Amino acid sequence: MRPMPTLDPILPLPVDDDALRTALADCELAPLLAAVAHLTGDQSLLRDDLRPAPGGFMQPATLTPEQQAAVIDVAFTALTQWRAAGMPPAPPTSEADLVRLMEFAIGETPDRMYLGLLEEELEPGGVDLRAPQWHRRELAADRNFTVAIIGAGMSGLLTAHRLQQAGVDFVILEKNDDVGGTWWENTYPGCRVDVPNHLYSYSFAQRADWQFRFTPQTLLIDYFREVADHFGLREHTRFGTEVASAVYDETTDQWQLALRTSDGQAETLVADALVSAVGQLNRPRFPDIEGRDSFAGPSFHSARWDHSVPLAGKRVAVIGTAASAVQLMPHVSDAAHELLIFQRSPNWISTNPAYTQPLPDGLRWMATHVPGYLQWYRFTLFWGLTEGGLPACRVDPNWDGDGRSVSEINDLLRQFSTAGIEAHLAERPDLLAVAIPPYPPMAKRMLIDDGRWWETLKADTTTLVTDHIARITATGIVTADAAGTEVEHAVDVIIYATGFTASDFLLPMAVTGVGGVDLHEWWADNPRAYLGVTIPHFPKLFCLYGPNTNIVANGSIIFFSECGARYAVDCIRLLLETGTSRLDLREDVLDAFSAIVDEGNANMAWGASDAKSWYKNRTGKVTQNWPFNLVEYWERTKQVDAADYSLT
Ligand SMILES: Cc1cc2nc3c(=O)[nH]c(=O)nc-3n(C[C@H](O)[C@H](O)[C@H](O)COP(=O)(O)OP(=O)(O)OC[C@H]3O[C@@H](n4cnc5c(N)ncnc54)[C@H](O)[C@@H]3O)c2cc1C
C-alpha cells in the first residue's frame, strides 16, 4: 500500500465481489475511474465515452444509465484484477498523467494556476505537500525558539502539527478543558457542519469513514480529539489556561503572556513568537436588550447550551433565526410544549433533504478499501468549491436589482430560492409574508436545512414573532409593533441564538506591540491583518482565522487555516534562517493589501447590501470575509516574501 494522508488505515480490498459491486453502485462515479486509473496506472480506463460533463463531476446524472453501468463494470474489472495481482502500490504518475486524471475527474481542464493547488489537495502518493520543507536542526540547531499558540481549536492544533513537523518547540494555551474549540463549545441539539466533511477535515488527516456527508458536532469533536492524540498534541497543551494579555518586550524581542488558570492562579509565560488561534466565533454575543438580566427563568446562549434545563412542557423562546437557530429549533420544538421564535430578519435557506442523512454505505466502503478513492472524491468536491458560489455573490455594476439582487445570476438564485420558500409555505401566507428576505441572496450565508425548519415554523405549537423586542421582563419578552403597541409574551426559558462577537478580533485579550501600542486602539474599529495573519508593530504575532479570512460561499475554513498556518510557519523559517529576532510587517504592505480586499468585499453581495450581518463590524465595514477565490489565498500564502517585512 502507498502511504495515505488518512487518520484511519486503508484496509485491503476483501475477496468479496458482491460487496465490491454493491459499493460501486453507491459511490460517486466521476472520481471513481480517476482513482482506479491512478491506482492501477492504467490510463486507458479514462474512456472518452465515460467522461463526466464539465461541471457535472459530482452528478452521475450527467452520465446516462448505460454510461453509469459501464463505469461500474470498468472499475469492477480493474479492481478485481488489481486485487488478484496482490494489490500493488500505485505506480509513479508523471505530471502529464496526473493532469489527465484531474481533467477526467472534473470533466474539464483546470487553468494552469490551479494545478499546484489541486495537486496539494490530492496528495498523490500520500505526500503531505503542505508540510514545512525544512527542519529547525538544519537552520538553527542551537537556538532556543518557542512558539506560544493560543487556542486548541481547529487552527491551533493544525499550527502545532506544522511546528512539530519543522522541529520547532511550542506550547498550546487553551482556556477550555479539551481540544476542538467551536466543536467542543457548541453542544446544542442539531449542531453540525454545513460544508461536506470530506472537505471539513485536514488535508493531512483525512477520514475514510465519515458516517455523514455533514457530520454532527457529537462526531466532529471526536475527530479533533483523535487528531490531537494521533499527533501527540495534548502533551504540549495547557488546558484551563486563558491568555489575558500579551506584551511585546522590545529588549528581548519576546512575547510576555499573562495567564489565568481555571483555578484562579495568575502566571506569566515568555515565548519567541505568538500564534493567535482564538477563532472568529468563540465569544458568544448577547443582544443589547433592556431588562435582559431581569428574566427570572433559565436563559442561555446556543454556544453555552445548558443541558440541565428541561424543556419538556415549557414555553421556550428562541431569539435569532440564523445558522445555529435553524439547526436547533426543530429539536427545541420536539422537546418543548410551545416554541416562540423571535426573528429580526429572515434568512435565505436552501433545503437539502440529504443534509442530515448518513452517507451511503458503499461510498464509505470504497473510501476505506480502495486506496486513493477518498482523495479523488475529496478532490472533486474541492474543485467544485474553489470558485463555488462566488459568481452568484459578485456585484454587477450595471444591474439594477432594487436592493434585492446584485446581478443576473444572483437574481436567478433569488427567484429559485424564493420558489423553494413558497413551496414550503404555500398554505401559510402569514408566514410567507415574513419569510422571504428583502436583501440579496449571499448578503448573508445561505443556510442549509433538511426541511425540518419549515415544518417547525408551520407547527401548531410554534409562534413566529417579527415585531421588535422592546425589553425583557422577569416573566417574558415584550415586543412593540410599528405603531408602538406592546405585547408581552410569557415564556419559561429564553435561548439566545444571537451569534458571536466576531469582529472583536482577539478580544478580550489585551495585546501590546512595539512602542507600547495597543492592538485594538491601533485597529480603531478597523481590524486588519496582512493575509489575515500579520500586523505591523506586532512582530512575530500570527493570527489564524484572522481578519478577512472567513469564506461565505466557497469551501471550508480548514483550507484557509492550513494556508495561514503554512505562511506563519514560513515566517518562522525566515527568522531562523536569517538569525534575526524580530519580523515586523511593513505598514504600506498592509495598506496595499487591505485596499484590494476592501474593494473586493465592496463588490460582493455581503459588502454591497445594507443587510446587517456578522460579516460587518459596527461601522459597517466587512472585517470578516475573503472576497476572492481559494487559489488566490493559496497563492499568496505559499511563501513569505522577506521584502514585506522589516527583519532585525
Ligand atoms: C455553530 C458553528 C458552526 C460552524 N460551521 C462551520 C462549517 O460548517 N464550515 C466551516 O468552514 N466553518 C464553520 N464554522 C466556523 C468555525 O468556527 C471554524 O470552522 C473553525 O472551527 C475555527 O477554528 P479555530 O480554531 O480557528 O477557532 P475556534 O474553533 O473558535 O477555537 C478557538 C479556541 O481558542 C480558545 N481561546 C480563545 N481565546 C483564548 C484565550 N484568550 N486564551 C486561551 N484560549 C483561548 C477557545 O477556547 C477555543 O478553543 C462554524 C462555527 C460555528 C460556531
The ligand as an ORCA input file, in Angstrom:
! r2SCAN-3c Opt
* xyz 0 1
  C     -22.033     26.507     15.194
  C     -20.932     26.721     14.220
  C     -20.935     26.035     13.016
  C     -19.888     26.227     12.098
  N     -19.936     25.552     10.926
  C     -18.917     25.680     10.048
  C     -18.911     24.965      8.815
  O     -19.829     24.231      8.509
  N     -17.863     25.137      7.983
  C     -16.831     25.951      8.279
  O     -15.891     26.054      7.476
  N     -16.804     26.644      9.436
  C     -17.815     26.540     10.313
  N     -17.812     27.261     11.476
  C     -16.698     28.175     11.752
  C     -15.725     27.510     12.753
  O     -15.597     28.358     13.826
  C     -14.402     27.231     12.075
  O     -14.613     26.319     11.006
  C     -13.357     26.615     12.986
  O     -13.880     25.784     13.962
  C     -12.499     27.689     13.622
  O     -11.473     27.056     14.326
  P     -10.460     27.939     15.150
  O      -9.515     27.001     15.796
  O      -9.889     28.992     14.283
  O     -11.357     28.682     16.226
  P     -12.243     28.040     17.391
  O     -12.775     26.737     16.994
  O     -13.194     29.100     17.787
  O     -11.194     27.780     18.542
  C     -10.610     28.843     19.271
  C     -10.007     28.261     20.534
  O      -9.269     29.284     21.189
  C      -9.553     29.236     22.583
  N      -9.321     30.587     23.120
  C      -9.921     31.743     22.722
  N      -9.412     32.790     23.413
  C      -8.472     32.286     24.251
  C      -7.601     32.865     25.198
  N      -7.551     34.188     25.402
  N      -6.777     32.044     25.907
  C      -6.784     30.697     25.713
  N      -7.613     30.091     24.801
  C      -8.421     30.885     24.082
  C     -11.005     28.822     22.648
  O     -11.334     28.300     23.905
  C     -11.072     27.797     21.509
  O     -10.768     26.508     21.963
  C     -18.838     27.121     12.400
  C     -18.867     27.833     13.598
  C     -19.901     27.632     14.499
  C     -19.890     28.412     15.780
*
